[in-house]
């Protein structure tokens, strides 16, 4: 799959949409190599090291992160810590790193699966990256008129234990009316390879709608969220890997099917990702687990 550099993306005489972006609309994803500098990536990694070093998570809030449906319902669905993390910076852990008392079995810096979901709003380094001039310029080239940032995550994909992410569509979790208004920005802070768990996509799979939704459960339910519909059994031969170098950006359409495998290598695969919604003529589902709050309405991407 061809990739594009930031310089090529800017070769846009007359201000029209670059031809590379038509590839995005065709495939549902686009690789932009060297979009961010090594220095910008290192700044994010250094900042997250400081955040983890200062991390103090009460044992009852130590939620293990999973993308398998039943495990999601058990771990995240019963946890208010997850459901109220949309306007906070909170910590989620790999499976098996906590003992029955909620204490770490391994060093805490090796145990974190992800940090979410408001780094873009409350941390100065990640806020600057999210709203950087080149991200805003890319949004305009994509034709986004009123983009707002709905969430952000720092993903560790720890060596040896970084769990698989099963095939999914982001709009399952971040639903809009109409569909087609959700866009993911996935930034590789280290080289992402087939060995350490790069992303895999089914090209063109963003054109058939969504198969399931994760919604807030009715009051009094045993879990906070539930799934409506089911994910089909995808043909593994349809997926293609997207290895990408440090500093690269992958644009992800909200309905494209993608996954990543277990990281069985000795190298981590850090990434920073955030999701943007085109707010013009768009309705955010009140059934989504993530909701804007008075403290943090979805901020405009454009500053």
MOVENJO-V308117 format. One record per pair of residues at least 12 apart in sequence whose ideal C-beta (glycine too) atoms are under 10 Angstrom apart, sorted by the first residue. I is the first residue (numbers start at 1). J is the second residue. Records with the same first field share a line. If there is no record, write none. Layout:
# MOVENJO-V308117
I=J  J
This chain:
# MOVENJO-V308117
1=23  27  29  30  31  201  203  240  241  242  243
2=20  23  30  31
3=20  23  30  31  32  33  34  242  243  244  245  248  250
4=18  19  20  21  23  24  30  31  32  33  34  35  248  249  251
5=20  31  32  33  34  35  248
6=32  33  34  35  36  37  134  137  138  247  248  249
7=33  34
8=20  32  33
9=21  30  32  35  134  137  138  141  249
10=134  137  138  141
12=137  141
15=140  141
16=141
17=140  141  142  143
18=138  141  142
20=32  141
21=138  141  142  143  251
23=203
24=142  183  206  251  252  253  256
25=142  206  207  253
26=203  204  206  207
27=201  202  203  204  205  206  240  251  253  256
28=169  201  202  203  204  205  206  207  251  252  253  254  255  256  257  258
29=184  186  199  201  202  203  204  205  206  240  242  250  251  252  253  256  258
30=138  142  242  249  250  251  252  253
31=186  188  199  201  242  243  244  245  248  249  250  251
32=134  138  185  187  244  247  248  249  250  251
33=188  244  245  246  247  248  249  250
34=244  245  246  247  248  249
35=132  134  135  138  185  187  188  244  247  248  249  250  251
36=129  132  134  135  187  188  189  246  247  248  249  272
37=246  247
38=189  245  246  247
39=247
40=125  128  129  132  134  187  189  247  272
41=129  187  188  189  190  246  247  248  270  271  272
42=189  246  247
43=125  126  128  129  189
44=119  123  125  126  128  129  154  187  189  270  271  272
45=125  154  189  190  246  268  270  272
46=125
47=119  123  124  125  126  129  154  272
48=109  112  115  119  123  125  126  154  156  189  270  272
49=109
50=123  125
51=89  91  112  115  119  123  125  126  154
52=91  107  108  109  110  111  112  115  154  156
53=108  109
55=89  90  91  108  109  111  112  115
56=91  108
57=81  90  91  92  93  102  104  108  112
58=81  102
59=98  101  102  103  104
60=79  81  102
61=79  80  81  82  85  90  91  92  102
62=79  81  91  92  93  97  98  101  102  103  104  111
63=75  76  78  79  80  81  82  85  90  91  92  93  98  102  113
64=76  79  92  93  94  95  96  97  98  111  113  163
65=82  91  92  93  94  95  112  113  114  116  153  155  163  165
66=92  94  95  113  163  164  165  166
67=113  163  164  165  166  167  168  173  259  260
68=95  163  164  165  166
69=166  168  212  214  226  227  230  231
70=227
71=95  163
72=166  173  214  223  225  226  227
73=214  217  222  223  224  225  226  227
74=222  223
75=92  93  95  223
76=92  214  223  224  225  289
77=214  216  217  221  222  223  224  225  226  227  289
78=217  221  222  223  224  225
79=92  223  224  225
80=224
82=116  117  224  225  289  290
83=216  217  223  224  225  289  290  291
84=224  289  290  291  293
85=115  116  117  118  151  153  289  290
86=116  117  118  121  150  151  288  289  290  291  292  293  296  298
87=117  118  121  122  151  290  291  292  293  294  295  296  297  298
88=116  117  118  119  121  122  293  295  296
89=115  116  117  118  119  121  122  123  126  152  154
90=114  115  116  117  118
91=108  111  112  113  114  115  116  154
92=112  113  114  115  116  117  153  155  156
93=108  111  112  113  114  156  158
94=106  110  111  112  113  114  156  157  158  160  161  162  163
95=113  161  163
96=111  161  163
97=110  111  112  113  158  161
98=111
106=158  161
109=156  158
110=156  158  159  160  161  268
111=156  158  161
112=154  155  156  158
113=153  154  155  156  157  158  161  162  163
114=153  154  155  156  157  271  273
115=152  153  154  155  156  272
116=151  152  153  154  155  273  274  290
117=150  151  152  153  274  275  289  290  296
118=149  150  151  152  153  274  293  295  296  299
119=151  152  153  154  272  274
120=149  150  151  152  153  272  274  275  276  296  299  301
121=149  151  152  295  296  297  298  299
122=152  296
123=152  154
125=272
126=152  154  272  274
127=149  152  299  303
129=152  185  187  272  274
130=149  152  185  187  272  274  276  299  301  303
131=149  299  300  301  302  303
132=303
133=303
134=249
135=147  149  185  187  249  274  276  301  302
136=300  301  302  303
138=183  185  249  251  301
139=183  185  276  278  301  302
140=301  302
142=183  251  276  278
143=278
144=181  183  276  277  278  279  280  301  302
145=278  279  280  281  302
146=277  278  279  280  281  282  300  301  302
147=181  183  276  277  278  279  280  298  299  300  301  302
148=275  276  277  278  279  280  282  284  292  297  298  299  300  301  302
149=185  274  275  276  277  296  298  299  300  301
150=174  176  182  274  275  276  277  279  284  288  290  291  292  298  299
151=173  174  184  273  274  275  276  277  290  298
152=185  272  273  274  275
153=184  186  271  272  273  274  275
154=187  189  270  271  272  273  274
155=186  189  197  260  268  269  270  271  272  273
156=189  263  268  269  270  271
157=190  192  196  197  198  260  261  262  263  265  267  268  269  270  271
158=196  197  263  267  268  269  270
159=196  197  263  264  265  266  267  268  269
160=196  262  263  264  265  266  267  268
161=262  263  264
162=196  197  260  261  262  263  264  265  267  268  269  270
163=197  260  261  262  263
164=197  259  260  261  262  263
165=197  199  200  258  259  260  261  262
166=231  234  259  260
167=200  201  202  205  211  231  232  233  234  236  238  239  257  258  259  260
168=210  211  212  214  231  256  257  258  259
169=182  205  206  208  209  210  211  212  213  231  252  253  254  255  256  257  258
170=182  183  184  210  252  253  254  255  256  257  258  273  275
171=206  209  210  211  212  213  253  254  255  256  275  285  288
172=210  211  212  213  214  215  227  228  229  231  254  255
173=212  213  214  215  225  254  275  288  289  290
174=213  214  254  275  277  284  285  288  289  290
175=210  213  214  215  254  283  284  285  286  287  288  289  290
176=254  277  278  279  282  283  284  285  288
177=281  282  283  284  285
178=281  282  283
179=206  209  210  253  254  255  282
180=206  207  209  253  254  255  278  282
181=254  276  277  278  279  280  281  282  283  284
182=252  253  254  255  275  276  277  278  282  284
183=251  252  253  254  274  275  276  277  278  301
184=250  251  252  253  254  256  258  273  274  275  276
185=249  250  251  252  272  273  274  275  276  301
186=199  242  244  248  249  250  251  252  258  271  272  273  274  275
187=244  246  247  248  249  250  270  271  272  273  274
188=242  243  244  245  246  247  248  249  250  269  270  271  272  273
189=246  247  248  268  269  270  271  272
190=245  246  247  267  268  269  270  271
191=243  244  245  246  247  248  267  269
192=241  242  243  244  245  246  248  250  260  263  267  269  270  271
193=241  243  244  245  263  265  267  269
194=241  242  243  261  265
195=243  261  263  264  265  266  267  269
196=243  260  261  262  263  264  265  266  267  268  269  270
197=259  260  261  262  263  264  265  267  268  269  271
198=241  242  243  244  250  260  261  263  269  271
199=239  240  241  242  243  244  250  252  258  259  260  261  269  271
200=236  238  239  240  241  242  257  258  259  260  261
201=238  239  240  241  242  250  252  253  256  257  258  259
202=234  235  236  237  238  239  240  256  257  258  259
203=238  239  240  256  257
204=238  256  257
205=234  238  239  253  255  256  257  258
206=252  253  254  255  256  257  258
207=253  255  256
208=255  257
209=255
210=229  231  254  255  257
211=229  230  231  232  234  255  257
212=227  228  229  230  231  232
213=225  226  227  228  229  285  287  288
214=226  227  228  229  287  288  289  290
215=227  228  285  286  287  288  289
216=285  286  287  288  289  290  291
217=287  289
224=289
225=287  288  289
226=287
228=287
231=257
232=257
234=257  259
236=259
238=257
239=257  258  259  261
241=260  261
242=258  260
244=271
246=270
248=271
249=272  273
250=271  273
251=276
252=273  275
254=275  276  277
274=301
275=290
276=298  300  301
277=298  301
278=301
279=298  300  301
284=298
